[in-house]
Amino acid sequence: MSGAPVIVRRCQTIKQFQVTFDCAEPARLAAFWCEVLGYVVPTVPEGFATWEEYHHSLPPEDEVYFACTDPSGVGPRVLFQRVSEGKVVKNRVHLDVRVGTGLVGDERLATLEAECARLMALGAKHVLTQRADGVNESCITMQDIEGNEFCLD
């Protein structure tokens, strides 16, 4: 087989990334995900008492957003930005919330189910529990308060 040589370019290693959710209610969704992930809302910009006050100071055409950050600085920032259109179809990308790492069998499933119950109390919805099948371990598919799918794994 002949043809043009394959050129491999080395890219700079990505050191950080942000996950962005389009949503209807950024503050509410940010508060939900802060609870799920153990994240915090960043400090309000200087000169403002609250994020709401800050957002009210912006021109009407500016996007309203809220972010969550990992207090340890290790995990990615999660941004929630208001959009006018609602969610219509299944997510093409979703978060896997790793609560059962290293656990197997009944212990893993019990841990996942306990976290599922905690998140349902926050407004999440249980979609599907996939039980261990000898190849894959158990996981639970859920939806956040705006219908975005995520997995407890």
N, C-alpha and C positions, 0 to 999 in steps of 0.2 A: 504494500500500500504506500503510495507516495502522495505528496501534497505539500502544502506550506508547513514550515516548521511551527511547532507550538511554542508560543512565547509566554513565559510565566513571569508576571510582574510581582514584585514584592510590595505589599501595601503596608503602610504604617499600622501597627496594632491598635485597635480601638481600645481605649482605656475606660471610657464611660459611655453610657447611652441612657436615653430617657424613653419611657413608654408613655404614649399619649392616648387618652381616651377622648373621643368626641362624645358629648353628652348634653342633656337638657339642664341638669342642675349640678354644676361643678362643685359647689361647696358641700352639698349633701353626699355626692359620690366620693369626694375626697375624704370626708369624715368616715364613710363606710370602709374605704380601703385602708385608711390609717388604722382602724380597728383590726382588719383582717391581717395586715402585714406587720403591725407593731411600729408603724411609721408615725411621723409627726408632720404637722403643717409648718412650713418655714416661718421665720419671724416676719412680722408685718413690716413693710418698708418704712424707713425713718420718716417721721413727720405725720404718721397715721396711727390711730388707736386700734383700728381693726382692718381686716382685709376688705370688709364691706365698704368702709369709709374710703379706702384706697380705690376700689373699683368704681365708686360713685364719682371720684375725682377725674376719671378718665373720660375722654370724648366718647359719645354714644356708639361710634363705629368701632371702637376698640373691643377686642374679644375679652369676655370675662373668663377667668381661669382660676384654678386652685391647684396647688401641687402638694405632694407628699414626699417626704424624704426619709431615708433610713437614718435613724439617729446615730448609728455607728459609722455612717459614711461609706459602707460597703456596697449596699444594694443600689439599684438604679433609681433615679428620681421618677415619680409617676405624676404626670400632668393631666388635668381634666379641663377640657376647654368646651365652652358652650357653642353648640351649633344649632341651627334652626330645624334641621330635619331630624326625624326620629330614627331609631334603629329599625331596619327592615328585614335583614337576613342574618343568617348565622355568621358569627365572627370568622374571619380568615386566620386570625391570630388570637391566642388566648394565653392567660397566665396559668402556670401550674404552681399552686401554693404547696410547698414541700413540707407537709406536716408529718408524714410517715416515713421519712428517710431512715433507712437501716432497719425498719421493722418489717416483719413478715407475718403472714397468716392471720389468726384471730386478733393478735395484739395490734397489728397494723390496722385492720378493719375497725376495731374498737376505737383507736385513736382518730381515724378518719371520721367515723360516725359522731364522736364527741365534738370534733371541730365543726362538722356539718351542723349539728344542733346549735352550737354557739353562733354560727353565722346566720342560721335561719332566724334566730332571735333578733339579729340586726337587720333583717329584711331580705336576706338572700333566699333563693329558692333551690330546693333539691330537684335535680333533673334525672339523674341516673346513678345507681351504684353498680359498678362493675366489680364482681368478686374475682378473687384469684382463680386462675384456671390451669395452673401448673406451668404456664409459660410467663404470664404477666401477673404482677401483684395487683391487689385491689386498688381502685381509685374511685372517686366520686365526682361527677360532673354537676356543677351548680350554675346559677345565674346571680349576678349582683343585683342591686336595687333598680337598675335601669335595663336589665335583661342581657347584659354582657356575660357570655359563658366563661367559666374558669373551672379548673380541676383541683381537687384536693388529692394530692398524690404522696 
